[in-house]
Amino acid sequence: MDTPTHNHAHAHGNTRSDIERRLTWALVITLIIFALELAGGFLANSLALKSDAGHLFGDVMALSLSLFAAFVARRPPTARRTYGYHRIEVLAAVFNGMTLFFLAGYIFFQAYQRLISPEPVKSGLMLAVAAIGLVANIIVIMRLHEAAAENLNVRAAFLHVLGDMLGSVGIVAGGLIMIFTGNYLADPIISFFVGLIILVGAVGVVREGASILLESVPRNISYENLKGDIARIEGVTSVHDLHIWTISSSNLALSAHIKVSNQSTHSSQRILQAACVLLASDYDIHHTTLQLECDCCTDDECGCHAPGDTPDAVMMTGQLTKPK
């Protein structure tokens, strides 16, 4: 039986080592700020700071898990795991997203308790600690932003930190309000704001992770448009059994059966190469499995297929390589 065509070239903006380096720096900075905000939260009696410290603890766990997943994902494919360990990053992202739900729920509960029974807060200390945390979060976000755009695992950790940065902005604002008005209700209100930010980020990460695990068509790709683009290649009569899925957040894959008109082997190779160029350049898909099927004749004497075979059973394959 003929072997389907494969193209396993890859295109990644950030190398694995670069991603790990960014995550390591982010983890170190976040650990320092977590310790600072936790101590400041107890000294200032600020629920907002304690909530933010709890979020930072979640950040530490998320960054640690993301770093571990990035390390494991570097392992090469095996005979048992032919795609390698890329999906470990997706699993880590989903797990991180689920922990955010629990963290948001805890913050909502604590904020509700403070709304019922407001407590005095050392707003000056709270403001100073939050300002330091804000600067640190900005540094971490700058380190992770580029990699987060193309890697779901990093994006999950990035959203943890982004939520904490926005929380720090809210805490700074709350500290200023308490200093000038003496209204301590600002503390639990800001905590609700932090929890809401965390919850929104969690929904996005879990939804995207679940979509990858269910092997859905990537959101940035139109199934019908892609199918139509392949069908418009000269010599192609139709496209069927088209599947598009995501191996990891930066690694897309595709398989399809392509019916072609009667033509030479050279022309079939041209169609395969044209499809490869199209998918790589227009859709950033570099894992492709394409099967060409001759839909040209039904006469057993034409030589396209063995007597008794149907035209759909005739496969024409060739080796594709990524264009340079």
C-alpha positions in Angstrom: 0.0 0.0 0.0 1.3 3.4 -0.9 2.4 5.7 2.0 0.7 9.1 2.3 2.7 12.2 1.8 4.2 13.8 4.9 5.7 17.2 5.5 7.1 17.7 9.0 8.9 21.0 8.7 8.3 23.4 11.6 8.3 27.2 12.0 8.7 28.6 15.5 9.4 32.2 16.5 10.8 31.3 20.0 13.1 28.4 20.6 12.4 26.0 23.4 15.5 27.2 25.3 14.3 30.8 24.9 10.8 29.9 26.3 12.4 28.1 29.3 14.7 31.1 30.0 11.8 33.5 29.9 9.7 31.3 32.2 12.6 30.9 34.7 13.1 34.7 35.0 9.4 35.2 35.4 9.3 32.5 38.2 12.2 34.0 40.1 10.7 37.5 40.1 7.2 36.3 40.9 8.6 34.3 43.9 10.2 37.5 45.3 7.1 39.6 44.9 4.9 36.8 46.4 6.9 36.8 49.6 6.8 40.6 49.7 3.0 40.9 49.2 2.3 38.1 51.6 4.2 39.8 54.4 2.8 43.2 53.4 -0.7 41.8 53.4 -0.5 40.6 57.0 1.4 43.7 58.3 -1.1 46.1 56.6 -4.1 43.9 57.3 -5.1 44.2 53.6 -7.3 41.6 52.1 -6.5 43.0 48.7 -2.8 42.4 49.2 -3.4 38.9 50.7 -5.7 38.1 47.7 -3.0 39.3 45.3 -0.4 37.3 47.2 -2.7 34.3 46.8 -2.9 35.0 43.1 0.9 35.3 43.0 1.1 31.9 44.7 -1.0 30.6 41.8 1.4 32.3 39.5 4.3 30.5 41.1 2.6 27.2 40.7 1.6 28.0 37.1 5.0 29.2 36.1 6.6 26.1 37.7 4.2 23.8 35.9 4.7 25.7 32.6 8.5 25.5 33.0 8.3 21.8 33.7 6.0 21.2 30.7 8.2 23.2 28.4 11.2 21.0 29.5 9.2 17.8 29.0 8.0 18.9 25.6 11.6 19.0 24.4 11.8 15.3 24.5 11.9 13.7 21.0 9.2 11.6 19.5 9.2 7.8 20.2 7.7 4.8 18.5 4.9 5.0 21.1 4.4 8.8 21.1 5.0 9.7 17.5 4.1 13.3 18.0 6.4 13.7 20.9 5.4 15.3 24.2 4.0 18.6 22.9 0.5 18.0 24.4 2.0 18.1 27.9 2.0 21.8 27.5 -1.7 21.9 26.7 -2.5 19.7 29.7 -0.4 22.1 31.9 -2.3 25.1 30.5 -5.7 23.4 31.2 -4.6 22.5 34.8 -3.4 26.1 35.4 -6.7 27.4 34.1 -8.7 25.2 36.4 -6.7 26.3 39.5 -7.6 29.9 38.6 -11.3 29.1 39.1 -10.7 27.9 42.6 -8.5 30.9 43.4 -11.1 33.3 42.1 -13.8 31.6 44.2 -11.7 31.9 47.4 -11.1 35.6 46.7 -14.8 36.3 46.2 -15.6 34.5 49.5 -13.0 36.5 51.5 -14.1 39.8 49.8 -17.7 39.1 50.8 -16.7 38.6 54.4 -14.8 41.9 54.4 -17.8 43.7 52.9 -20.0 42.5 55.7 -17.4 43.4 58.4 -14.9 46.0 57.1 -11.5 46.1 58.8 -9.0 49.0 59.1 -6.1 48.8 56.7 -2.6 50.4 56.8 -3.2 51.9 53.4 0.2 53.6 53.1 2.1 50.2 53.5 -0.5 48.5 51.2 0.1 51.2 48.5 3.9 50.9 48.7 3.9 47.1 48.5 1.4 47.1 45.6 3.5 49.6 43.7 6.6 47.4 43.9 4.5 44.4 42.8 3.1 46.4 39.9 6.6 47.2 38.6 7.7 43.6 39.0 4.6 42.3 37.2 5.3 44.7 34.3 8.8 43.3 34.0 7.5 39.7 34.0 4.8 40.5 31.4 7.4 42.1 29.1 9.5 38.9 29.4 6.5 36.6 28.5 4.5 38.6 26.1 6.2 37.5 22.8 6.2 33.8 23.7 2.6 34.0 25.0 1.4 34.9 21.5 2.4 31.5 20.0 2.4 29.1 23.0 -0.7 28.2 25.0 1.4 26.9 27.9 3.2 30.3 28.2 -0.1 32.1 27.6 -1.7 30.4 30.6 1.2 31.6 32.8 1.1 35.0 31.1 -2.6 35.4 32.0 -1.8 34.5 35.6 0.7 37.4 35.7 -1.5 39.8 33.7 -4.3 39.3 36.1 -2.0 40.0 39.0 -0.7 43.1 37.3 -4.2 44.4 36.8 -4.9 43.5 40.4 -1.8 45.5 41.5 -3.2 48.5 39.6 -6.5 48.1 41.4 -4.7 47.8 44.8 -2.7 51.0 44.1 -6.0 52.8 43.3 -7.6 51.3 46.4 -4.7 52.4 48.5 -5.0 56.0 47.2 -8.7 56.0 47.9 -8.3 54.8 51.5 -5.5 57.3 52.1 -7.6 60.3 50.9 -11.1 59.1 52.0 -10.5 56.6 54.9 -13.1 54.3 53.3 -11.9 50.8 53.9 -14.6 49.2 51.7 -12.3 49.9 48.8 -10.2 46.9 50.0 -12.8 44.1 49.4 -14.1 45.9 46.3 -10.7 45.8 44.7 -10.5 42.1 45.8 -13.7 41.4 43.8 -12.1 43.1 40.9 -9.0 40.9 41.1 -11.1 37.8 41.3 -13.1 38.8 38.3 -9.9 39.3 36.2 -8.7 35.9 37.3 -12.0 34.3 36.3 -12.1 35.8 32.8 -8.5 34.6 32.1 -9.3 31.1 33.4 -12.3 30.7 31.1 -10.2 31.7 28.0 -7.3 29.3 28.8 -9.5 26.3 29.6 -11.7 26.9 26.5 -8.7 27.0 24.2 -7.0 24.0 25.9 -10.2 21.9 25.6 -10.5 22.9 22.0 -7.0 21.6 21.3 -7.6 18.4 23.2 -10.8 17.8 21.2 -8.8 18.4 18.0 -11.1 21.2 16.9 -10.2 23.3 13.8 -8.0 26.2 15.0 -10.1 29.4 15.6 -7.9 31.4 13.2 -8.5 29.0 10.3 -11.7 28.9 8.1 -12.3 25.2 7.2 -14.3 26.1 4.1 -11.8 28.7 2.9 -8.9 26.3 3.2 -10.8 23.5 1.5 -11.7 25.9 -1.3 -8.1 27.1 -1.7 -6.9 23.5 -2.2 -9.7 22.8 -4.6 -8.7 25.7 -6.8 -5.2 24.3 -7.4 -4.9 23.4 -11.1 -5.7 19.7 -11.7 -7.7 19.2 -8.5 -11.3 18.2 -9.0 -12.4 17.9 -5.3 -11.2 17.7 -1.7 -12.7 15.4 1.0 -11.9 13.8 4.3 -10.2 17.0 5.3 -9.1 17.2 8.9 -7.3 20.2 10.6 -6.2 20.0 14.2 -3.7 21.3 16.7 -0.9 19.2 18.1 0.2 22.0 20.4 -0.6 25.7 20.4 2.2 26.5 17.8 2.0 23.2 15.8 -0.9 22.6 13.4 -1.6 19.5 11.4 -3.7 18.5 8.4 -4.8 15.5 6.5 -6.9 15.3 3.3 -7.8 13.2 0.3 -7.5 15.1 -3.0 -9.1 13.9 -6.2 -7.2 14.9 -9.4 -7.9 14.6 -13.1 -6.0 12.2 -15.4 -2.4 13.4 -15.6 1.2 12.3 -15.4 3.1 11.5 -12.2 5.1 14.8 -12.7 1.8 16.8 -12.7 0.7 15.0 -9.5 3.9 16.0 -7.8 3.3 19.5 -8.9 -0.1 19.4 -7.2 1.4 18.0 -4.0 4.0 20.7 -3.9 1.5 23.5 -4.6 -0.7 22.2 -1.8 2.4 22.2 0.5 3.3 25.7 -0.4 -0.3 26.9 0.1 -0.7 25.4 3.5 2.6 26.5 4.8 2.5 30.1 3.5 -1.2 30.9 3.9 -2.1 28.8 7.0 1.2 28.1 8.8 0.4 24.4 8.6 3.6 22.3 8.2 2.4 18.8 9.3 0.5 17.6 6.3 -0.7 14.2 5.1 -2.1 14.3 1.6 -3.4 11.5 -0.5 -4.0 12.0 -4.2 -6.8 9.9 -5.7 -7.3 9.4 -9.4 -10.9 10.2 -10.5 -10.1 10.0 -14.1 -11.5 6.8 -15.5 -13.5 3.6 -15.0 -12.0 1.5 -17.8 -10.1 -1.5 -16.5 -7.9 -1.3 -19.6 -6.6 2.2 -18.9 -3.9 0.9 -16.5 -4.6 3.4 -13.7 -5.8 0.6 -11.4 -6.0 -3.1 -11.0 -9.1 -4.9 -12.4 -11.9 -4.7 -9.9 -10.6 -1.7 -8.1 -12.7 1.5 -7.9 -11.1 4.8 -9.0 -11.2 6.1 -5.4 -8.8 3.3 -4.3 -6.0 4.6 -6.6 -3.5 6.5 -4.6 -0.8 8.7 -6.1 1.8 9.9 -3.6 5.2 11.6 -3.4 7.5 13.1 -0.9 6.9 16.7 0.0 9.5 19.0 1.4 9.0 22.5 2.8 9.9 25.2 0.3 13.0 27.2 1.1 
